[in-house]
Amino acid sequence: MSENQNLLAEQRRALILDEVRRRGGVRVNELTRKLGVSDMTVRRDLDALARQGVLEKVHGGAVPVVEASTHEPGFEAKSGLELTAKEDIARAAAELVASGTAIALSGGTTTYALAHHLLEVPDLTVVTNSVRVADVFHAAQRTSGQRQGAATVVLTGGVRTPSDSLVGPVADQAIAALHFDMLFLGVHGISIEAGLSTPNLAEAETNRRLVQSARRVVVVADHTKWGTVGLSSFAALEQVDTLVTDAGLPAEARADISEHLRLVVAGEDGDGADI
């Protein structure tokens, strides 16, 4: 981490969290030197991250939270993490979408970022089980009116999860009757052994239905999702066509993933570099 007194709070906190995860813990005095900010500023950042449940404060510093495979953070807790990476991923993923196609977006903060980049793609039909994603398109229509070429949005029913996804039998039945050209899927975790996984059993089944209904499956996931395993796997890597991730993904992981699917690394050599 380089010293920069002008870092925004969200940027500082993303750097702090990355350092905690990478090293297994950090001390306050180390962070003050590396970030070039005061002791009080670092402690406030640690307090904010601890409230989000992404790290644990200890005497003199912080350590990672060891999450159970059933732990599911809420949308607000996840929305403040890896903001730059999610924006890079969303921009690169949007370039894969052609006008006039039918696409599906699952729940998640990265698909929520992607939705904003799809507002200018004309004549889309968007199927989603995410209340947040649907709101992006509906808010745009309220602001600009029913403009020509605006997306047609199909929101599944279902039971709402902590991440504001709609899951369960109602969602599953609605999705099973549909067919879309491309699915953009946010995930809790991704690994060679477990494939794509989530801590929510009902969400796993709904995601399974989404994968079955798509001609192409595109996973949008930042580098922190690599190696994370939730309670329930819902797809193998062989069922995924493309992974769009960010430049923080280690070289070894890139090599492993590239053996199974197309890998697009956002933010390298333009918006997205194929590997």
Disulfide bonds with the S-S distance in Angstrom:
none
